[in-house]
Amino acid sequence: MKQTKITKLLNIKYPIIQGGMVWVSGAKLAAAASEAGCLGVIGAGSMKPDLLKTHLDKALSLTSKPLAINIPLLYSKVDEQIKIALEAGIKIFITSAGSPKKYTSFLKEKGCTVIHVTSSPELAIKCEKAGVDAIVAEGFEAGGHNGRDEITTMALIPQVVSAVSIPVIAAGGFASGQSIVAGFALGAEGIQMGTRFLMTKESSAHDNYKNEILKATSASTKLMMKNLVPVRLLKNKFFNEVQSLENSCASDEELTELLGKGRAKLGMLEGDIDEGELEIGQVCSSIKDIPSTDQMISKLVDEYRESIARLQS
Ligand SMILES: Cc1cc2nc3c(=O)[nH]c(=O)nc-3n(C[C@H](O)[C@H](O)[C@H](O)COP(=O)(O)O)c2cc1C
């Protein structure tokens, strides 16, 4: 696969980043992704400080290749999470869900590489001003929490690329070598994937959840709770309850009460596919296998090469 500003910045073989994912990207997946030549990312969002330390130590014992941490900035223990990651020796931070101004200069002073996740060109400009090294631009198709403005990856990436001069990593809807070629054609220097990495043997998503995703059709996901915390969900019983509350113009308080505590953990980690919140990207319906991370990356690289050859013939 081609070398880009992102492979150079992160010192990785392939310009592919395994997206940080709550309940899904622990030590096993992050280390496997790094070993496969991508950037493995520990998803700190669902980890209390002690658990985070355990995952970081484990991941660093499984790989000596570059490894990153994703920290959504909306959680209360962010300062502690950053301290633990710095003490463990992490040098690449991917921040999301908050202002890029808050931690970027502190992390840069510590000699770290900082990447921030955005869903609009306007926020991308703010990230560049805050001094980040690169941007993840994530479109409406993506799994997990999402922007409110429904900007698709196809429309978003070229706009972000022309708005900033730092490298842009495209995210949202990438799960094949062909789509990676398309991402580069739009001007991206790297590709971040979440859903495809969730559907590997090493991800800690529960088997019930992975098996449910294998049955998904193209209409199986929808962006919900746009006024509260926009999130793309797999349609299930919990989704239906959210939808009927939203259709009845429920208040944010009523939605918060339905959401309760621990719904995402219940669904994604513990495998309750009726009552749990199941976050996943639109591209999930194209995924029909659960390979090892290494096998998945080899297949992507083959597809990428075939796609380039087809374009050149
Ligand atoms: C289950 C799940 C959990 C996620 N959790 C996070 C998170 O904690 N922090 C974050 O920045 N992005 C999170 N994301 C977004 C991914 O890092 C990635 O950007 C996104 O999945 C890319 O879109 P794709 O799913 O179409 O590949 C999550 C995505 C999924 C599917």
Ligand as a Chemical Component Dictionary entry (heavy atoms), coordinates in Angstrom:
data_LIG
# 
_chem_comp.id                   LIG 
_chem_comp.type                 NON-POLYMER 
_chem_comp.pdbx_formal_charge   0 
_chem_comp.three_letter_code    LIG 
# 
loop_
_chem_comp_atom.comp_id 
_chem_comp_atom.atom_id 
_chem_comp_atom.alt_atom_id 
_chem_comp_atom.type_symbol 
_chem_comp_atom.charge 
_chem_comp_atom.model_Cartn_x 
_chem_comp_atom.model_Cartn_y 
_chem_comp_atom.model_Cartn_z 
_chem_comp_atom.pdbx_ordinal 
LIG C1  C1  C 0 -18.638 0.292 18.764 1  
LIG C2  C2  C 0 -17.935 1.573 18.430 2  
LIG C3  C3  C 0 -17.415 2.338 19.452 3  
LIG C4  C4  C 0 -16.730 3.534 19.152 4  
LIG N1  N1  N 0 -16.158 4.246 20.173 5  
LIG C5  C5  C 0 -15.423 5.365 19.892 6  
LIG C6  C6  C 0 -14.721 6.055 20.921 7  
LIG O1  O1  O 0 -14.723 5.677 22.093 8  
LIG N2  N2  N 0 -14.019 7.166 20.562 9  
LIG C7  C7  C 0 -13.951 7.626 19.265 10 
LIG O2  O2  O 0 -13.286 8.632 18.996 11 
LIG N3  N3  N 0 -14.603 6.967 18.269 12 
LIG C8  C8  C 0 -15.310 5.847 18.553 13 
LIG N4  N4  N 0 -15.900 5.144 17.535 14 
LIG C9  C9  C 0 -15.662 5.563 16.131 15 
LIG C10 C10 C 0 -14.481 4.777 15.520 16 
LIG O3  O3  O 0 -13.271 5.093 16.173 17 
LIG C11 C11 C 0 -14.305 5.066 14.021 18 
LIG O4  O4  O 0 -13.956 6.403 13.779 19 
LIG C12 C12 C 0 -15.578 4.752 13.240 20 
LIG O5  O5  O 0 -16.065 3.490 13.618 21 
LIG C13 C13 C 0 -15.283 4.790 11.750 22 
LIG O6  O6  O 0 -16.412 4.451 11.009 23 
LIG P1  P1  P 0 -16.764 2.937 10.517 24 
LIG O7  O7  O 0 -17.408 2.314 11.712 25 
LIG O8  O8  O 0 -17.666 3.135 9.395  26 
LIG O9  O9  O 0 -15.462 2.279 10.178 27 
LIG C14 C14 C 0 -16.604 3.957 17.818 28 
LIG C15 C15 C 0 -17.155 3.159 16.793 29 
LIG C16 C16 C 0 -17.798 1.980 17.085 30 
LIG C17 C17 C 0 -18.335 1.128 15.964 31 
# 
loop_
_chem_comp_bond.comp_id 
_chem_comp_bond.atom_id_1 
_chem_comp_bond.atom_id_2 
_chem_comp_bond.value_order 
_chem_comp_bond.pdbx_ordinal 
LIG C1  C2  SING 1  
LIG C2  C3  SING 2  
LIG C2  C16 DOUB 3  
LIG C3  C4  DOUB 4  
LIG C4  N1  SING 5  
LIG C4  C14 SING 6  
LIG N1  C5  DOUB 7  
LIG C5  C6  SING 8  
LIG C5  C8  SING 9  
LIG C6  O1  DOUB 10 
LIG C6  N2  SING 11 
LIG N2  C7  SING 12 
LIG C7  O2  DOUB 13 
LIG C7  N3  SING 14 
LIG N3  C8  DOUB 15 
LIG C8  N4  SING 16 
LIG N4  C9  SING 17 
LIG N4  C14 SING 18 
LIG C9  C10 SING 19 
LIG C10 O3  SING 20 
LIG C10 C11 SING 21 
LIG C11 O4  SING 22 
LIG C11 C12 SING 23 
LIG C12 O5  SING 24 
LIG C12 C13 SING 25 
LIG C13 O6  SING 26 
LIG O6  P1  SING 27 
LIG P1  O7  DOUB 28 
LIG P1  O8  SING 29 
LIG P1  O9  SING 30 
LIG C14 C15 DOUB 31 
LIG C15 C16 SING 32 
LIG C16 C17 SING 33 
# 
